[in-house]
Each structure stands twice: as structure tokens, then as C-alpha cells.
């Protein structure tokens, strides 16, 4: 995956462009990154695992996935990805906005399927493993999308849209779309408010008291909930989020390491260096030299 085209946990990130909101990322953990923290966005995300073993967490529920597994992330659903210890985790990541297949008229497919998915009234199935009867035809559609996207012959956008519609039709006709009240858990909605706040204010000072107030509980209750549902403490999550922001800036800008640390929310350079080395097993300067392109361009956030 080209790390320059993928921003860590930033819902404002645009995948593709306004007229063609579709893109494919190729991810290889740990080479590309070690883990992708809890986040959400308005697009559909389709994951096809090609090698190794990893953990995809969807609305706080972890799923262990292996080569051949297909996973769907419906719009607005919390999710994260990480490798299993000692295992590579390689997958293709198809991200697209369902608006690209909507029609200007309210036809039956739009009213019965597309709009309900976009409104979180029905959902894609989370996991289609290799033993599932739909795995083979879905894999064929996925491979065709990859080929179309790579060759980009005239009219390729139409072909991509047709593959998306065929995938949705296959799932719909086989009664695979879900209406699960689990997705409406109030606590998940409140947690998303905290994560959204972090994505907008990570460069500022954020205390547990601040996060608890956004969540709507006492600090002690919030800390217990966050640890139990995400598997990490709030401070650990916040630091990991900031380190991922710093990692991207090291690879995509020519800013100084001090500026990157401050921009990511670390006001102490030695603390930033220590935390970065603990997470990525090398110093920020060494990481930049090893992984970035020569003279990376500056990019405004």
C-alpha cells in the first residue's frame, strides 16, 4: 500500500474523489503499519485477506481472520485491524461510497436496499469465511474489481459500479443482509463521540476528564468502559492515535521531528521519541530514513 494515500483514523479522509469515490489499498502488516486503530467512516469497506492471520474488530467484537476471508464494514461502524502476534497480515482494502451507485430516481433497489444500508437500518454481513457458500462468487467479483481498477480502460467506472451492484445483489438474494440491534448499542454511539473528538483535537491537551465528559459519565466509569471495550486504556489509545499521525507525517512531509511531535500532540520531544521507539522499534529519524521516499513533499492537513 502507498502510505502516502492513507491517513490514519481521520474520518474526513476522502477515498477516491467526489466523482469516483472508490479506491483500493494493499496492506501488509507489519511492513505497512502494525495496526489500524479503532475508527469509523461513511463509506463501505470490503476487506479480502490474501495471506496470514489477523484480527478485525467490528463494533467492539473481534473476529480472527485468515487467508481467503472476506469482511464487510458497513457505513458508520466502528472497526479496527491488527495482526496476530508473529503472523503476517496481508489484505486488499476496497473502500467506496454507496452514493456512487445511487440513481437520481427513487427506484426499488435504492428504496429497499441502498438507502437502508446508508441509514444503518440494514447491514452487510461482517465475515464471509472460506467455507461460506458465497465466498467463491464474492472472491470472483473482488478479483474482477481489482483487474478493472488496475487496467482502467475507458468506461471502467461503469464496470466497477456493476461489480458493486452484483455483490449487493448476491448478498441480498441469499438473505445475507443483517438487521441486528447490536449495532444500535447506545454505548457504541457514545464511544464514537469520544473518538470523533480525538480525531479533531488530537494535537491539543485531552484529559481523561475531558473524554469522560464527552462520553457522559464519571472518569472512573469511563476508564473501565474504555478498557473493557477497546482492550487498551484511554491514554494508551490516545498515544497510539497520535503516534500513527506522527508516523504518517514522517513519511509524507519534510517537517522536522520536533514539529511533527508537536503537531501530533506531544509537547515533550524526548517522551515522543521514547514512545515512538516503543511502538515501532526504531527512532523517528531512523524510521523516516528507512521507509519514506526521498525528499517527501509537504502536504497541508
RABEL-V970553 format. One record per residue. N is the residue number from 0. RES is the residue in one small letter. SS is DSSP state (@ for helix, = for strand, . for the rest). PSI is psi as a letter, one per 30 degrees, with the letter a starting at -180 (NA if undefined). Layout:
N,RES,SS,PSI / N,RES,SS,PSI
//
This chain:
0,x,.,k / 1,x,.,j / 2,x,@,f / 3,x,@,f / 4,x,@,g / 5,x,.,j / 6,x,.,k / 7,x,.,k / 8,x,.,i / 9,x,.,j / 10,x,.,f / 11,x,.,f / 12,x,.,k / 13,x,.,k / 14,x,.,j / 15,x,.,b / 16,x,.,a / 17,x,.,f / 18,x,.,f / 19,x,.,i / 20,x,.,i / 21,x,=,k / 22,x,=,l / 23,x,=,k / 24,x,=,k / 25,x,=,j / 26,x,=,k / 27,x,=,j / 28,x,=,k / 29,x,.,g / 30,x,.,e / 31,x,.,e / 32,x,.,l / 33,x,.,e / 34,x,=,l / 35,x,=,j / 36,x,=,l / 37,x,=,k / 38,x,=,l / 39,x,.,l / 40,x,.,l / 41,x,.,f / 42,x,.,l / 43,x,=,k / 44,x,=,k / 45,x,=,k / 46,x,=,k / 47,x,=,j / 48,x,=,k / 49,x,=,f / 50,x,=,k / 51,x,=,a / 52,x,=,k / 53,x,=,a / 54,x,=,k / 55,x,=,k / 56,x,=,k / 57,x,=,j / 58,x,.,h / 59,x,.,g / 60,x,=,k / 61,x,=,k / 62,x,=,k / 63,x,=,k / 64,x,=,k / 65,x,=,l / 66,x,.,k / 67,x,.,f / 68,x,.,k / 69,x,=,k / 70,x,=,k / 71,x,=,k / 72,x,=,j / 73,x,.,l / 74,x,.,k / 75,x,.,g / 76,x,.,k / 77,x,.,k / 78,x,=,l / 79,x,=,l / 80,x,=,k / 81,x,=,l / 82,x,=,l / 83,x,.,k / 84,x,.,k / 85,x,.,g / 86,x,.,k / 87,x,.,l / 88,x,=,j / 89,x,=,k / 90,x,=,l / 91,x,=,k / 92,x,=,j / 93,x,=,k / 94,x,=,k / 95,x,=,l / 96,x,.,k / 97,x,@,f / 98,x,@,f / 99,x,@,f / 100,x,@,g / 101,x,.,l / 102,x,.,l / 103,x,.,f / 104,x,.,k / 105,x,.,i / 106,x,.,l / 107,x,@,e / 108,x,@,e / 109,x,@,e / 110,x,@,e / 111,x,@,f / 112,x,@,e / 113,x,@,e / 114,x,@,e / 115,x,@,e / 116,x,@,e / 117,x,@,f / 118,x,.,g / 119,x,.,h / 120,x,.,f / 121,x,.,l / 122,x,=,l / 123,x,.,l / 124,x,.,k / 125,x,.,e / 126,x,=,k / 127,x,=,j / 128,x,.,l / 129,x,.,f / 130,x,.,f / 131,x,.,k / 132,x,.,f / 133,x,.,f / 134,x,@,e / 135,x,@,e / 136,x,@,e / 137,x,@,e / 138,x,@,e / 139,x,@,e / 140,x,@,e / 141,x,@,e / 142,x,@,e / 143,x,@,e / 144,x,@,e / 145,x,@,e / 146,x,@,e / 147,x,@,e / 148,x,@,e / 149,x,@,e / 150,x,@,e / 151,x,.,h / 152,x,.,l / 153,x,.,k / 154,x,.,g / 155,x,@,f / 156,x,@,e / 157,x,@,e / 158,x,@,e / 159,x,@,e / 160,x,@,e / 161,x,@,e / 162,x,@,e / 163,x,@,e / 164,x,@,e / 165,x,@,e / 166,x,@,e / 167,x,@,e / 168,x,@,e / 169,x,@,e / 170,x,@,e / 171,x,@,e / 172,x,@,f / 173,x,.,g / 174,x,.,h / 175,x,.,f / 176,x,.,k / 177,x,=,k / 178,x,.,i / 179,x,.,j / 180,x,@,f / 181,x,@,e / 182,x,@,f / 183,x,@,g / 184,x,.,k / 185,x,@,e / 186,x,@,e / 187,x,@,e / 188,x,@,e / 189,x,@,e / 190,x,@,e / 191,x,@,e / 192,x,@,e / 193,x,@,e / 194,x,@,e / 195,x,@,e / 196,x,@,e / 197,x,@,e / 198,x,@,f / 199,x,@,f / 200,x,@,g / 201,x,.,f / 202,x,.,f / 203,x,.,l / 204,x,.,k / 205,x,.,j / 206,x,.,l / 207,x,@,e / 208,x,@,e / 209,x,@,e / 210,x,@,e / 211,x,@,e / 212,x,@,e / 213,x,@,e / 214,x,@,e / 215,x,.,h / 216,x,.,l / 217,x,.,l / 218,x,@,e / 219,x,@,e / 220,x,@,e / 221,x,@,e / 222,x,@,e / 223,x,@,e / 224,x,@,e / 225,x,@,e / 226,x,@,e / 227,x,@,e / 228,x,@,f / 229,x,@,f / 230,x,.,f / 231,x,.,l / 232,x,.,l / 233,x,@,e / 234,x,@,e / 235,x,@,e / 236,x,@,e / 237,x,@,e / 238,x,@,e / 239,x,@,e / 240,x,@,e / 241,x,@,e / 242,x,@,e / 243,x,@,e / 244,x,@,e / 245,x,@,e / 246,x,@,e / 247,x,@,e / 248,x,@,e / 249,x,@,e / 250,x,@,f / 251,x,@,f / 252,x,.,l / 253,x,.,g / 254,x,.,l / 255,x,.,l / 256,x,@,e / 257,x,@,e / 258,x,@,e / 259,x,@,e / 260,x,@,e / 261,x,@,e / 262,x,@,f / 263,x,.,f / 264,x,.,g / 265,x,.,j / 266,x,.,f / 267,x,.,j / 268,x,@,e / 269,x,@,e / 270,x,@,e / 271,x,@,e / 272,x,@,e / 273,x,@,e / 274,x,@,e / 275,x,@,e / 276,x,@,e / 277,x,@,e / 278,x,@,e / 279,x,@,g / 280,x,.,g / 281,x,.,l / 282,x,.,l / 283,x,@,e / 284,x,@,e / 285,x,@,e / 286,x,@,e / 287,x,@,e / 288,x,@,e / 289,x,@,e / 290,x,@,f / 291,x,.,l / 292,x,.,l / 293,x,.,k / 294,x,.,i / 295,x,.,k / 296,x,.,k / 297,x,.,k / 298,x,.,k / 299,x,.,k / 300,x,.,NA
//
